[in-house]
Structures are given as C-alpha cells and as structure tokens.
Amino acid sequence: MPASMKWKDNARRSAADSMIEREEEPSAVKWDHSVYMGLGTQHPYEVSTRERSAFGMDDAAEHRCRGTVWLEVEQQVLCSCRNSRWRHAPRRRVAARGCKGTAQVRGPRKVAPAADAINSASGAMRPIRSRKPRPRIRGPEGTPREGSHLWRLLVEQQGGNINVRGLELEIASKANQALAKGSRCDASVLDGGVTCVSLPSCRQRRRHTEMELERWGFPEPKFVDALGPEDDEVLRWFNSPKVAKFPPCFRCGLDSECVCNNNCMLLEQIANWLSFRKAWRHIAGSQHEWHLLVEDDVKFTHKAGDIWNDLITQDLLDQHAKQPCMIRCGWQLGLEYVDDEPPELIDDAIRMSNHCSIMNRAMAQQLLLSSNDFISSTSDVFAHEVVAPCYRHFTMFPPMSYDLSFALKVPSLIRPKGTELDDPVHAMQVAKSLKIDIKKIRCWLQSLVWVQRAASEAPKLLKSPKVPVLAGWAVLLISASTSGDAGPSCIVCDPKPPPPWIFAAYRFYIGDAAFRPREFRSVSLKWLKEAELSCPDPDF
C-alpha cells in the first residue's frame, strides 16, 4: 500500500476511534470528503457532502472550535488554544472536546467562515445522540461464543486439569512485552484512585502492588491495614452472634449430609471480612466517587491496557454515578484468560473478584450497611454474588487481572494452597479448623469458658455462677454421656487444653495468654461475672 494510502487509512481509523470514544454511531460515517464537527459535547452531528454547501467551502476556513473536529485525508487543524499543528494519527483526536480556542482548517476541503453558517445549517443535520449498544459477543453469564477459540479450548479441556502455573508464566511474559511496547491504562477516570487491602506486616507484597500499579499507569495506592486472625476485633466477631455458626454448613445449609470441604467459618475468613469492611468504610467516607479496590497480590494481564481503555470510560462512570455500581475486573486464573474475543462488559455474569474491582461510594455504603449485623458467607460471595446483583454490576470479559495466590506464586493467607511457600504451622492450623466432623463430636455447647486452673478451684471460682462450673473435662464428658447434652453453656476448670470431641459456638479463655487456644477469645473473671453466655456481646 502506498504511503499516502496508509496515511488515509490511519486518518479514517483515527476518526472512527474518536467517534467510538464519544459514543457516536460508527455506521453514520460517510468517508466521501465529509466533515464531522462536534457542536457541543452531547449532540454531535454529521455533515454530509450535500450539506457542506451551506458552509461556503470556497472561502478560507475559520470558526470557533466548540467541540471536536474530525477531518478526512491530508487536512490539518491549527488551534490557538493548543499552539500546535495536529495531523490525524491512530487513536489521536485532532482537537480536544471542550476546546476554547479558534480552529483553522486547511486542505482539499474547507470549513465554514462563520459560526452563523454552522447554526443555520444545523437544522438539516442529523443528530446522533448515542451510539447503538454493541452486539452481545458472549452468551449468558459470559459463556464463550460457540466456535470461538475459548469455546474450543473448553471442549478440549473438559474433565482435565489446567496448568495454572504454566498459564501464569505465559501471561506474565506477554504482560512484560505489552509494557515494553507502551501499553498503559488511562486511570484518570478514577477520581478516587486505588485502595489496597494489605496486612501491615506484608511489606514485600505492598511493594509489589505499588510497582504493578505504577507500571500500568495507576496512581499510588492508599493502603488499608488488614486484620489478622489473632486480632482481638476478629476474635470478638468470631465469638458472637454476628457470625454464622455450625451446624448447619454456611455454604450448603446442610449438617450431617454436608460434603463441603469447609463447613464452618474460619478466623482468616472473618479477618478478611473485617478488612474489606475497613476498605468499604474508607471508600464510603471519601469525597470522590469511583475507586479501584485491590488486594496486595493483584497482577495485570497483557490485555489490561486495551481492555481498560476500551471499557472503563468517563461516559460509563458518569452514567452510573450516585447509584450503587460495581465492575469486576478479574477472578481466579483459568481458560477465560485466553479469551481472544473483543472486550465487553456483561451485566449477567457473576465472578468472585475481591482482588480487583471498581466501585463507587454508593456501592461501598450498601456493602457496609448489609454486613453490619450478620456474616453468613465469605466476603467475596457476599459482595459479588449477594449484594452486587441487587444493583448495577458488570463483569469484564476477558478479565484484565488475576491474583497471585491462586496462581501459586505467593502463599494464600486465608486458605493455604499446599505450595512450598506456605507457612506449615498456619497450614496445619487451618486444616484442623476447616471442617467439623459431626461423628467425632461428643459434646455440643452454646458457650464454653476454659479457665486454665486446677480442677480443685472450680467450686470457689464464682460465688453464684449463672452456668455450671465443672472440675475438669472428664466431668463434662460424663455429663454429656449420661444426659445426651452437657447443657447450653458451661465453665470448665482444667490445666489441660480442651479435647477435640468438644464443639462450642462461642469460646472464651481465662489464663496465661501463651496457652490460649486458637479461636478462643481472652476474657477476665470480671467479664465472666457480667456476661450472658447464651448470647455474648450481641451489641458490641
């Protein structure tokens, strides 16, 4: 193709790209020496060859630039507010929207000499108020189009395992290549910037997040200090009526018939919950509307720049401001990450996108309000499957990000994945707490208070106890064996830790902090005298 023809083709693409950004209808373009002028930011008009006669094409062209001017081949625009000469180039506008200067157009075709000529001809012009919705590419809930590359891969992989590590290495390599070519995300549409949930002790992960966001064009994140499983606030929520208790299973709602590998809430899941509540509170109290909420193991794909710039536009965010809205950016790494179809936002697909999502203040307020009184699911299910579908919600296809913990690049701080990077002590603790086996439990209690003292001190522990005070675990076992139930609550004095055949919904401990069992909250004798163990701390 000759150079002049290539330049002409680039000019057409530039105009088409700009029209798409302004939500104009590409099908309205007539390339036969037509001139397109944005007469205001909300009412762009098409000026056809016939209608150009009203503009006095034979005269020197000069008019007030009140919008964006697009011209075809070899034409130039000189704008006084820009003080520079612009030619058409791919994805570059000739004159920016809202330009206040005077644009002079020269070339084979010339524009009207006066603004009144434009106004007099505007009645014959056809307004294009908004573009038609893009045709749906993917099926319900984001299922790939039959016959597409992803559809064929899913058919081939049916029943097989995905090599997550190999896929992550391939995507990471392509991401570095895209960055080297200059691919970036236009983060200027996010007036609230980036909020990152991260433990204060995870300095290396915080540094990774800062570098990853900076490389892709995002501003420096605002870190929200996450909570850990040993924090007192976590233990207080965990041992209160605000958290769902087993039985039944919090996932499937069954008890003895449950086959879930995690049927009771973990301390780590509650810590994650409360950490996100801190992030939602930060966003809800902000003066800015739109925020990107990420975790400290977020990683962007090689398509992140193209997907973000195509889907996350100022018009989209303005349209859904003030009303609760969430946009999911990525989920667990899988075959959907090799989707080569054009990007789109789907409003009927639900994915767990805790590691990277966009939300406005109204959505953060709804998430906070809905989780004030009771927690009965994990934070990702609650946010993306329970609350978000009640309001405006979108999911990016293909996804532009993934989390490194599921990709087995960093250890998971909630449920270890069995990698060489996991902390073996933490992994063992989580494995013990992950699932309650009904067949192994011989004593069910509402509340249990373990006092780490000799059993002989039980009679003089409290003068008038509200619940039974037992001298050792053996007494509790005998009571449970004879009556079939040891009662709703009890206090046990014993120097040894609780045996595994006891399950209590609420667990408290009095003694040396070094011997406090996991999931037990430390309390004092004064608290024990005043507490209502059947429903501890309902209004904290």
N, C-alpha and C positions, 0 to 999 in steps of 0.2 A: 504494500500500500504506500503511495507517495506520501511525503511528509505533510503536504498541505491537507491531504485527505485525513491523515491521522489527527492533525490538529482540529479539523472539522468534527471528527468523531468524538474527540475529547470535549469539544465545546458542547455537543449535544448531551453527552453523559453528565457534564457539569450542571447544565440547566436541569436535566431530569433529576439528578441527585438533590439539587437545591429545592426543587418543587416538592419532592417527597418529604424533605425536612420540614417544609412549610405546610404539609398536609394538603397539597394541591393534587388534582387528579391527573396522573401521567397520561391517561388516554386523551386528554384535551389538547395535547401538544400538537401543533402543526408546524413542521420544520421548514415549510416553504417561505423563508425570509420573514417569519413572524417575529414580532417583538412582544415581550412579556414584561409588564410593569406591575409591581405591587402597589396599588393605590391605597395604602393603609395596611395594617398588619393582619386584619381579619377578613378582608374582602379583596383577594387577588383577582385580577381579570385577565382574560385572554384577548389579545388584539390581533385579529386576523389580517391577511393581506388586503382584503377589501376594506376593512375598517381603517387601515392606515392612511387612507386618502384624506381623512379629517385632520391629520396631523401636519399637513404641509411638508411632505417629505423632501421637497426640493430646497428647503431653507436650511441654514445652519441650525444645528440642534442644541438647545439648552433649555432645561426645565428644572424645577425644584424636585429633588430626589426625596419622595415621600415614602418609599418602601424599598423593595429590592428590584433592580433592573437586570433582566437577562437578555442577552443579545446573541444572535447566531454568528456564524463564521466570520473571523477576521475583524470583528468590530472591537473598539476599545472604549473604555469608560474612564474619564478623568473626573474625580470627585474632590471638591475643595476641602471637604472635611477629612479626607484620607491623605491628601497631599501626595498621592502616588498614582501611578497608572497600573491598571489591572487588566490582565488578559484571562480568558477562560482557561481553566485547568480542572482536572477531575476533582470533585468534592470541594470546590472553592467558589465562594459567592463573589459576584462582581462588585456589588455594593451592599453593605450590611443593612438588615432591616432596621428601621428607625433612623436612617441616615438623615442628618440635618443640613448637609451641605448642598451644593449645586453640582449636578452631574452633567457633563458634556459628552455626547456620544458622537463618534465619528466612524465612518466606514461606508460600505456599499449602501446601507440604508440609514436614514437619519430620522430622529425622533422630533416630535412637535416643538415649535419655537416657544410656545406659551402654555401655561397651566390651564387657561380657559379653554383651549382647544381640546385638551385632555378631558376636562369636565363635560364639554358639550358632546364629546363622542362617547362618554361613559354609558349613556342610555342605550347605545347599540351594542354594548359589550355584554358578554355572557358571564355572570358572576359564578365563581367556583367557591362555595363556602367551605366545603370539607371534602376530603377525598373519600372514595368508597372504601369500606372495610376490606382489608386484604383477604383473599380467599383462604379458607382454612386448609392448612397443609397436612396436619396430623389428625388422627382420629380422636374419639372420646378418651379423656384422661391422658392424652399425649401419646397414644399408641401410634407407632410409625405407619406411614402410608404403605399399603401393600405394594410390593415390588421395589421398594427403596433399599438402599444399601443396608440400613439398620435392620429393616424387616428381614432381609436375607440372613444377616448375622444372627438374629434372634432364632430363626428357624434352625440354623446350623448348630447353635449352642444349646438347643433345647435339651434340658436334663444334664448339661455339662457345667463344670465349674469355670469361672472366669479367672484368668491370671491377673489379679488386681495389681500386683507389684509390677509386672511387665507392662500393663496398660499405663500405670502411673509414670514409669520411666519414659515411655513413648510420648505421653502428653507433655511431661516436663521438658523433654528435649525440644519438642515443637514450640513450646511456650518461649524458650530461650531464643529460638530462631525468630519468632514473631517480634519479640522485644528488640532484637538486633536490627530488624527492618523498620522499627519505629512505631509499632502498634501500641496504642495507648487508649485508655478510657477517658472520656470527657466528663470529669467529676464535678464540673462547675454547676451542674443542675442540682446537686445535693447541697442545699443551703445549710444543713445541719452537720455535714461532714460524716466522719466514721466513728462509731463507738465499738470498742472491742472488749469482750468479756475475758478476763485472764486472771489467774492466781498471781498474787504479788511475788511469790517465790519463783515463778516461771520466767526468769529474765531472758533466757535464751529464746523461748517461744515468743516473747514480746518483741525481741529484736527481729526475729524472723517476720513477724506481722508488719512491723514498721517498714522493713526493706521490701516486702512483697507489695504492699500498698503503694509505696513510693515508686517502685519500678513500673507500675501500671497506671500511674497518673493520679492516684488518690491522695488526699491530704493526710497529714499525720493523725493517727487515731487518738481518741480520748479513751484511756483505759479505765474500765470499771473493775475494781478489785473483787474477784470472785471469792466465794466462801468454800471452805474445805469441810470434809466430813467430821472433823473434830471441833469445829467451831460451835460455841455454845448456842448461837441462834439456830443452827441446823439441828442440834440435839433437842432443843426446846420444841421446834416444829415437829420433829420426828416423834417425840413422845407426847403428843397432844391430839385432840380430836380433829385437828385440821388436816391430818394426813390419813389417807385410806389405810385400813389395817386388814391383814389376812386373818381368817377367811372372810370373803372369797378372794380369788385372784384378781388383782387390779387390772389385769389385761383382758381376761376372757369372762370373768364373773363367775367361774365355777370354783368348787373346792376340791373334793376327792376326785372328780373327773378331769381336773385341770392337767394339761400336758405341756404347759408353758415352761420354758427353762428359767424364767424369772417371774415368780408369782407374788412377790412381796416387794414393796418399795425399799430401795437401798438408801443408805445415808448419802452416797455420792449423787444419787438422783435428786434427793431433796436439796443438797448443796447446789447442784446445777440449777434447780428450780429457783432458789432464792437469789442466785447470782443473776439470772435473767430478769428477775423481778427488780433488782437494782438497776439493771440496764434500761428496762422499760420505764422505771421511775425517772431516770435521767432524761430519757427522750421526751416523756410526757411533760416534764417541767421545763423543757427547753423553749427558747423563743423562736426556734427555727422549725420548719415544717417537715422536711424529709431527711432521713438518716439512713446510713448503711450500717447494719448491725452484724458484726462478725465475731467468730471465735479466734483464738490465737493459733489455730492450726490451719487457717484458710490458705488455699492455693488456687491460683487462677489458671485456666486453660489457655491454649494457644489462640482460641477464638474469642477470648474475653473482650478485646478491644472492639472487634466488629459487632459482636452481639450487643454489648452495652450501648455503643453509639447508635446502633440501628433501633433498639427497643426503648431505651431509657431517655426519652426526650423531654424537653421543658413543657411541651404541649400536653404530653401524657400526665406528667406530675401536676400541672395546673388543673387539668380536668378532674383529677381525683383528690385534690387537696381538701382539707377541712373534714372530709368524711373518712372513716377508718378504711385503710387500704394497705395491703402487703403484697410485695413482689418477691417470689422465691428465686434465688439465683443459682442454687446448686444443691446436690444431695450426695448420697453415697456413690462412690465411683463404680461405674458399670458400663454396659454396652451403649447406653444412651449418650455417653460422652463421645462416641464415634459417629453420631448423627451428622450427616453432611447436608441435610435439607436446610433451606433458608431459615433464619431465626424468626421466632414468633412468640407472642405472649398468649398463653392459653388460660382460660378462666374456669376450666372444669377439671384440672389436674391437680392433685394434692401430692406433695412430696415433703419429706422431713428436711427442712432447710435451716436448721438452727445455726449452722456455721457461717451462713451468708444470706442475708435477706435485706430488702429495703422496706421501710415502714414509715408512716407519718405519725404525728403526735396523737391523733385521734385513735389510731390502732393501738399504740402503746397504752393509752388510757383504758381502753377496753380490756386489754390483756391484764392490766393491773387490777381493774375492778372485778374481773371474773375469777381471779385467783386469790382474793383476799381471805376467803373463809374456808376453802376446802381444796385439797390437792388429791386427785384420784387417777392421775396418769403422768407420764413423763412430760417434760416441758415441751419437747418438740411435737408430740401428739396433740397436746393441749393448744399450742399456738397455731399450728399449721393444719390440723385436722378438725379441731373442735371450734375454735373461735374465728379464725380467718374466713372459713366458708360462709359465715353469717354476714360477712361484709364483702367489699370488693377485694378480690385476691387474684393474682396472676402467677403463673409459673413460666420461667424462661425455658425455651427449647431451641437449640440444645443448651444444656447448663453451661455456665461460664466459670464455675468454681467447684472445688471439692475439698474435703477435709483430710488432712494428712494422717489422722489417727485411723480412719477406716482403710486408708491406703497402706497401712502398716509401716509408715515412715517415722511416726512418733508414737509413744505409748499412749493409750487411752487412759484418761484419769477417772473415768466413770466405770466402765466395764473392760478390763484388760483383754486384749485380743489373742494373747498367747504368743507374743513375739519375744525376741531376745532382749528387747529394750524395756520390757515390763519390770516393775518392781515386784520381786517374788513374794515379799511379805504382803503387799497390798493385794496382789492377785489371789493369794490364799485367803485373805480376809473376805474379799468379795465372793469368792467361790463358796465359802461357808454360808454366807448370808443370802445368796442368790435365790435359793428355792427352799421352801419349807415342806418337808416330807411329813404328811399327816400321820403316816404309820409309825413314825418314830416319836411322836409327841404323846406323852402320858399325862401331862397336866397342863390345862389351858387356864390362863388367868387374864383378867382385865388389866390389873396393875400389879407389878412386883417391885418391892423395895428390898434390895440386898444391903444389909448392914454388915460390914466386914468386922465382926466381933465374935468372941467366943459364944457358943450356943447358951452357956450358962447365964449370960447377961440379958437374955430375951425377956424374962419376967420384969426386970426393972428398967427396961428401955423407955417405956411410956407409962404414965400413971393411968390414964384412961384411954387406951387406943381405940380408934374408930374401926380398925380392921384387926384380924388376928395377928399376933406376933408369935412366930414359930421358932423353936430352938433347933435349927438345922434343916438341911434338905431332906434328910430321911423322914422327918416328921411330915413334911409336905407330901412326900411320896406315899406314905401310909394313909394320909388323909384323902389323897386323890384316889387311892386304890379301894378304900372302903366305901366312900360316898359317890365315887364316879366323878366328882368335881371338887376341887380344893377351895371353891368359892371365888367370887369375882376379883378379889384383891387380897393380898397378904404381905406381911413383913417377915423376912427371914433373917435371923442372926446366924451367921456361919463364917468361919475364916476362909473356907474354900469357895471358889467361884461357882456360879450356877451351872448345874449339869445340862447336857444338851436335850434332855427329854422334857424341858420346861419351855413353854411359849407364853409370853405376855405381850399384850398390845402396847402397854406403857411400862418402861423400865427405868428404875431410879437406883442410885447408888450413894451410900454414905460410907466414907472411909478414905484411905490413902489414895490420892489421885493416880499414883503409879500403877495401881492394881484395878483401876476402873475398866470394866469390860467394854468392848465396842458396842455401840448403840445404847448404852446406859448413860443417863444424864446425872451428873453430880448434884446432890441436894444436901441440905442441912437438916438436923433434927428439928430446928425451929420451923422450917418449911414443912416437914413431915407432920408436925402437930396441927398445922393450919390447913393443909391441903385436903382436897376432896379427891381421893384416888380413883373414884369411879369415872371422873371426868376432869383430869388435871389441866390447869391453865387454859380454860376454854376461851378466855377473852384477852390473852396477852397481846 
